[in-house]
């Protein structure tokens, strides 16, 4: 993984998409292949877990989607059916130790599994109930077998 950091000097170079008054000193932007992929609000990069999770998510942005609905998850399950297994995590929020750990596992095992994340309970509809249902401090991971 290769991550580069840069800074736009808005006083010298007025780049409208980055130098608008509502964006200055509020976001860090992640790029891959010269294309902006994600904007991180600076107030979410509060510790090393948040920074590493955000950097990993940038590196894995095309392979670890953030799903918002059960429909998106079911569509991913259909794409996996018959040839891959899906490891799906429901996290209370991004930028946590759990988010970082899940992405470290995804990075290490992306050739063996498909990984996806949600922070919305709507994304888990239709899955078997977790023994920790309703406990927002606990995250759950589901291995959805699609090969057999």
C-alpha angles and dihedrals in degrees: 000000000000119000123180126189126209139168131221112221098216092186089061103028118034102207102176097207092055105024101055110126092245092056105042110112092354104089142041113206126215121213134189123183091356093302126112108243105171143003117219116202104230092227088066093056093076103137143008093275091054093046095047092044090051092048091048091048090052090051091048098036094120095044105038108050124196105229123201103184140040087240091061089049093048090049089053090048089053091051089051096045111122099006114045143024123235124224106199125187129195106203126186089225142341123259095046132121088258091054091048093047093048091050092047088055091045091051092050096045105030091118091059103039143022113240130201137170137207132183092187124086086216087070090062098052111130095024120116110271116268118234085236097050111156095020104117092188091064124072124205133213123201126197103210108197109216102157099075 
